[in-house]
């Protein structure tokens, strides 16, 4: 597992934070994570459709991640809000409900 984590630690690899989205006008199934546009990082549009993962074990260092992360899907990036430097995401539960509806 350690080699996988280090292979993923790209220049734009970050620990994003869920932000207060009360001023965003989001739907109940959406949430926002911070993503300031900085030189050298992937442009926010490049993350559209990407999974948002979080670690249930609360790892705070790459060393801890190597020992055993408990990754879980939080959602999918659907848009970028440049005014708030945030990526807008759809919650994984809403995505699962949607997929079940179209499959039946």
Buried (B, 14 or more C-beta within 10 A) or exposed (E): EEEEBEEEEEEEEBEBEBBEBEEBEBEEBBBBBBBEEEEEBBEBEEBEEBBBEBBEBEBEEEEBBBEEBEEEBBBBBBBBBEEBBBBBBBBBEBBEEEEEEEEE
